[in-house]
Amino acid sequence: MSDFPAGPDFPPGSVWLVGAGPGDPELLTRKAERLIRAASVVFHDALVGPEVLDLATPGTRLVHVGKRSGRHSKDQASIDKLIVAAALEGERVVRLKGGDPAIFGRATEEIDACRAAGVAVRICPGVTAASAAAASLGLSLTLRGMARKLTFVTAHARAGEALDLDWQALADPTATLAVYMGKAAANEVSAQLIAAGLSADTPVALVENASLPNERQFRTRLDLLPLAARTALGDGPALLLIGKAMGAGLLAASAAEHVREAVC
């Protein structure tokens, strides 16, 4: 058991689903850090970096239960059983998830499993990848008069299943669309959005490994997205940000250049 003070909200036999954020350990919340230090066992995703795991106190059991596309170490039912079993043994359990547990983090399955077993479970939110990517780009995900809505979708589908999204609703020129795990589906995302009426020249930003030292950024347009996804990115997790707001920085730079030329 950890000797770090757990606080009254983390008694033995309880579970916290904790958001590890996008990767940069400085983007952890203070509560997340406290819970990690107080845990006696941490079940963590593949995308949780070593600097975050290093926050666990000596003696804490670290269990990798990562799930990445095509490389699943454990199925969800097995993860649920591990979490519940540890809590029933009196452990202070942290289920550490990249980003925010409630955004494409399969939190519901783990919450339901804990509650069915009579185990107390709570959520500690984290910084989601879209927020970190926009911050790295120096852009806002929303923009008055240009992007009044923000939509999160995942491009990850079960093996053998088609990507089942409401493309007509997503092809909204007044919204910013954040596509998680979108690199492999870039061809389909581009083609379907254009077919649904979104302009081919809609700005797109691709961000791989958001917030990490090896982050990559690339800006393009919707019709060139497949080419950019193939050539501009590596093998890390990538996010697609699609919408007029993603071109705001370029528009501002262009306007500033016009002003400079006029003054000269």
C-alpha positions as CSV (number, residue, x, y, z in Angstrom):
1,M,0.0,0.0,0.0
2,S,1.2,3.5,-0.7
3,D,2.2,5.7,2.3
4,F,1.0,8.8,0.5
5,P,-2.0,10.4,2.2
6,A,-5.0,9.3,0.2
7,G,-7.6,11.7,1.5
8,P,-11.2,10.8,2.5
9,D,-12.3,10.5,-1.1
10,F,-10.0,7.5,-1.8
11,P,-10.5,4.8,0.9
12,P,-9.2,1.2,0.4
13,G,-11.4,-0.8,-1.9
14,S,-12.4,2.1,-4.1
15,V,-11.6,3.0,-7.7
16,W,-10.8,6.3,-9.5
17,L,-10.8,6.6,-13.3
18,V,-8.2,9.2,-13.8
19,G,-7.4,11.3,-16.8
20,A,-3.7,11.3,-17.6
21,G,-4.1,14.1,-20.1
22,P,-2.5,14.1,-23.6
23,G,1.0,13.1,-22.4
24,D,2.8,16.1,-21.0
25,P,2.9,15.4,-17.2
26,E,2.6,19.1,-16.5
27,L,-0.9,19.0,-18.0
28,L,-2.1,16.6,-15.2
29,T,-4.5,18.1,-12.8
30,R,-3.4,18.4,-9.1
31,K,-6.1,15.9,-8.2
32,A,-4.9,13.4,-10.8
33,E,-1.4,13.6,-9.3
34,R,-2.6,13.2,-5.8
35,L,-4.7,10.1,-6.7
36,I,-1.8,8.5,-8.6
37,R,0.5,9.0,-5.7
38,A,-2.0,7.5,-3.3
39,A,-2.9,4.5,-5.3
40,S,-1.7,1.0,-4.4
41,V,-2.3,-0.3,-7.9
42,V,-2.5,1.6,-11.2
43,F,-4.0,0.0,-14.3
44,H,-2.7,2.2,-17.2
45,D,-3.2,2.7,-20.9
46,A,-0.5,2.3,-23.5
47,L,-0.5,6.0,-24.2
48,V,0.3,7.0,-20.6
49,G,3.9,8.1,-20.7
50,P,6.7,7.0,-18.2
51,E,6.9,10.5,-16.7
52,V,3.3,10.2,-15.6
53,L,3.8,6.7,-14.2
54,D,6.9,7.9,-12.3
55,L,4.6,9.9,-10.1
56,A,3.4,6.7,-8.5
57,T,5.0,6.1,-5.1
58,P,7.6,3.2,-4.7
59,G,5.8,-0.1,-4.1
60,T,2.8,0.8,-6.2
61,R,1.8,-2.0,-8.6
62,L,1.8,-0.7,-12.2
63,V,-0.2,-2.9,-14.6
64,H,-0.2,-2.3,-18.3
65,V,-3.6,-2.9,-19.9
66,G,-3.1,-0.8,-23.0
67,K,-5.3,-1.0,-26.0
68,R,-3.9,0.5,-29.3
69,S,-5.3,-0.1,-32.8
70,G,-4.4,-3.6,-33.8
71,R,-2.3,-4.2,-30.6
72,H,-4.7,-5.0,-27.8
73,S,-3.1,-6.4,-24.7
74,K,-6.3,-7.3,-22.9
75,D,-10.0,-7.2,-23.9
76,Q,-12.3,-4.8,-22.0
77,A,-14.0,-7.6,-20.0
78,S,-10.7,-8.7,-18.7
79,I,-9.7,-5.2,-17.7
80,D,-13.1,-4.8,-15.9
81,K,-12.4,-7.9,-13.9
82,L,-8.9,-6.9,-12.9
83,I,-10.2,-3.5,-11.6
84,V,-13.0,-5.0,-9.6
85,A,-10.9,-7.8,-8.2
86,A,-8.2,-5.4,-7.0
87,A,-10.8,-3.2,-5.3
88,L,-12.5,-6.1,-3.6
89,E,-9.1,-7.1,-2.2
90,G,-8.9,-3.7,-0.5
91,E,-6.6,-1.9,-2.9
92,R,-6.8,1.8,-3.8
93,V,-7.2,1.5,-7.5
94,V,-6.4,4.0,-10.2
95,R,-7.5,3.3,-13.7
96,L,-5.2,5.7,-15.6
97,K,-6.5,6.7,-19.0
98,G,-4.9,8.9,-21.7
99,G,-6.7,12.2,-22.1
100,D,-10.1,12.4,-20.4
101,P,-11.7,9.1,-19.2
102,A,-15.1,10.2,-20.4
103,I,-14.1,11.0,-24.0
104,F,-13.7,7.8,-26.0
105,G,-12.2,6.2,-22.9
106,R,-14.6,3.2,-22.4
107,A,-15.3,4.6,-18.9
108,T,-18.9,3.4,-18.9
109,E,-18.0,-0.3,-19.1
110,E,-15.6,0.0,-16.1
111,I,-18.0,2.1,-14.1
112,D,-20.8,-0.4,-14.7
113,A,-18.6,-3.3,-13.6
114,C,-17.6,-1.6,-10.4
115,R,-21.1,-0.6,-9.5
116,A,-22.4,-4.1,-10.2
117,A,-19.8,-5.4,-7.7
118,G,-20.7,-2.8,-5.1
119,V,-17.3,-1.0,-5.6
120,A,-17.2,2.8,-5.2
121,V,-16.0,4.4,-8.4
122,R,-15.4,8.1,-9.3
123,I,-13.9,10.0,-12.3
124,C,-11.1,12.6,-12.3
125,P,-11.2,14.5,-15.6
126,G,-8.2,15.2,-17.7
127,V,-7.1,17.4,-20.6
128,T,-8.4,15.9,-23.8
129,A,-6.2,15.6,-26.9
130,A,-8.2,18.2,-28.9
131,S,-7.6,20.9,-26.3
132,A,-3.9,20.1,-26.2
133,A,-3.6,20.0,-30.0
134,A,-5.3,23.4,-30.4
135,A,-3.1,24.9,-27.7
136,S,0.0,23.6,-29.4
137,L,-1.2,25.1,-32.7
138,G,-2.0,28.4,-31.0
139,L,-5.6,28.3,-32.2
140,S,-9.0,28.3,-30.6
141,L,-11.4,25.4,-31.4
142,T,-14.3,27.8,-31.5
143,L,-14.4,31.2,-33.2
144,R,-17.1,33.8,-33.0
145,G,-18.9,34.1,-36.3
146,M,-17.0,31.2,-37.8
147,A,-17.0,28.1,-35.6
148,R,-20.0,28.1,-33.2
149,K,-20.0,24.4,-32.5
150,L,-17.4,21.8,-31.6
151,T,-17.9,18.1,-32.4
152,F,-15.8,15.2,-31.1
153,V,-16.0,11.9,-33.0
154,T,-13.8,8.9,-33.1
155,A,-12.7,7.3,-36.4
156,H,-11.9,4.0,-34.7
157,A,-14.3,1.2,-35.6
158,R,-14.4,-2.5,-34.5
159,A,-12.6,-4.9,-36.8
160,G,-14.5,-5.6,-39.9
161,E,-17.0,-2.8,-39.3
162,A,-17.5,0.3,-41.5
163,L,-17.0,3.8,-40.0
164,D,-20.7,4.6,-39.1
165,L,-20.9,8.4,-38.7
166,D,-23.6,10.9,-39.7
167,W,-21.5,12.6,-42.4
168,Q,-24.3,15.0,-43.3
169,A,-24.5,16.4,-39.8
170,L,-20.7,16.5,-39.5
171,A,-20.2,18.4,-42.8
172,D,-21.1,21.7,-41.0
173,P,-19.2,24.7,-42.2
174,T,-20.0,26.5,-38.9
175,A,-18.4,23.9,-36.7
176,T,-15.0,22.5,-35.8
177,L,-14.7,18.8,-36.1
178,A,-12.2,16.9,-33.9
179,V,-11.6,13.4,-35.2
180,Y,-9.8,11.2,-32.7
181,M,-7.7,8.3,-34.0
182,G,-8.3,9.7,-37.4
183,K,-5.1,9.0,-39.3
184,A,-6.0,5.6,-40.7
185,A,-9.4,6.9,-41.7
186,A,-8.2,10.1,-43.4
187,N,-9.2,8.9,-46.8
188,E,-12.8,8.1,-45.8
189,V,-13.1,11.2,-43.6
190,S,-12.0,13.5,-46.5
191,A,-14.2,11.8,-49.1
192,Q,-17.3,11.5,-47.0
193,L,-17.2,15.1,-45.7
194,I,-16.7,16.5,-49.2
195,A,-19.5,14.2,-50.6
196,A,-21.8,15.6,-47.8
197,G,-21.2,19.1,-48.9
198,L,-18.2,20.4,-46.9
199,S,-15.9,22.5,-49.1
200,A,-12.8,20.8,-50.4
201,D,-10.7,23.8,-49.3
202,T,-11.8,23.6,-45.6
203,P,-8.7,24.0,-43.4
204,V,-7.4,20.9,-41.6
205,A,-4.8,20.6,-38.9
206,L,-3.1,17.2,-38.2
207,V,-1.4,16.9,-34.8
208,E,0.5,13.8,-33.8
209,N,1.6,13.1,-30.2
210,A,0.0,16.3,-29.0
211,S,1.9,18.0,-26.1
212,L,4.9,15.7,-26.3
213,P,8.4,16.6,-27.3
214,N,8.0,14.5,-30.5
215,E,4.8,16.3,-31.5
216,R,4.3,16.8,-35.2
217,Q,1.9,19.4,-36.7
218,F,0.8,19.8,-40.3
219,R,-1.8,22.1,-41.9
220,T,-3.6,21.3,-45.1
221,R,-7.0,21.3,-46.7
222,L,-9.7,18.7,-46.7
223,D,-9.2,17.4,-50.2
224,L,-5.4,17.0,-49.5
225,L,-5.9,15.3,-46.1
226,P,-5.3,11.8,-47.3
227,L,-1.9,12.7,-48.8
228,A,-1.0,14.7,-45.6
229,A,-1.9,11.8,-43.4
230,R,0.3,9.4,-45.4
231,T,3.3,11.6,-45.8
232,A,3.5,14.1,-42.9
233,L,2.9,11.9,-39.9
234,G,4.8,9.1,-38.2
235,D,3.3,6.2,-36.3
236,G,2.1,8.0,-33.2
237,P,-1.6,8.8,-32.2
238,A,-2.9,11.6,-34.3
239,L,-5.9,14.0,-34.2
240,L,-7.6,15.7,-37.1
241,L,-9.0,19.1,-36.6
242,I,-11.3,20.2,-39.4
243,G,-13.0,23.6,-39.9
244,K,-12.6,27.3,-40.7
245,A,-11.2,28.0,-37.2
246,M,-8.1,25.9,-38.1
247,G,-7.3,28.5,-40.8
248,A,-7.6,31.5,-38.5
249,G,-3.9,31.8,-37.8
250,L,-3.1,31.7,-41.5
251,L,-5.8,34.2,-42.2
252,A,-4.4,36.5,-39.6
253,A,-0.9,36.2,-40.9
254,S,-2.1,36.9,-44.4
255,A,-4.0,40.0,-43.3
256,A,-0.9,41.2,-41.4
257,E,1.2,40.8,-44.5
258,H,-1.3,42.8,-46.6
259,V,-1.1,45.6,-44.0
260,R,2.7,45.5,-44.0
261,E,2.8,45.7,-47.8
262,A,0.3,48.6,-47.8
263,V,2.4,50.5,-45.2
264,C,5.6,49.9,-47.2
